Amino acid sequence: MSSAIGPFAVDEGLVPRPRDGEAVVRIHNTNTKKIIVSRFGMDGEEAAVAGDMTLDGVAGTGAPIRLEFMEPGGAKTGKLLPTGKPADMLEVEGLGRVAVSMIDAANPCVFVPAEAVGATATERPTEIEGNAPLMAKLEAVRRAASVAMGIAARPREGRQPQRAAHRVRGAPRGHERAVGPQARAQRYGQSPCA
């Protein structure tokens, strides 16, 4: 959604049209209280739409929109590393001690090795969501991280994630290892994503 704001603002006359071929729009994100700078090309009086840029998970091609998130660290917790450390050991209900990294860069995130939750990191989002035991483990990690990051006082206070899935374009079935490192993330209050 953030990428649509700049072109919309120019096209609707909410901000002045640029005099040259590139528009620059500063956006205040009211959810994170952070600034995003949007840069995109113009096609005459309107934001460019046609282009050859591709984006995994999005059909077709289009004109690029570059977003620069200014000082994104600490949007929810006040610090890029909410615990002050790049890596931590969390005590997770049902799993014991688990090595994690917790980062708050626009959205609080917790990264956990796939093996720690019985996964391979090559599972597609629909496979993750269809695996109730794995989802329970991820939920336990997310809740423990919510407490460690100061978002919740107790693991049970963390809100339930919303469920959504998408298929990432460009990774053919059977060739997952050829695309490099694999990761799946569960963000605070949101579903696993590729």
Helices and strands as residue ranges (DSSP letters): H 2-11, E 22-29, E 34-43, E 46-47, E 53-55, E 58-62, E 65-70, E 88-92, E 96-104, E 108-111, G 114-117, H 125-129, H 132-148, G 155-157, G 176-179, E 185-187, E 192-193
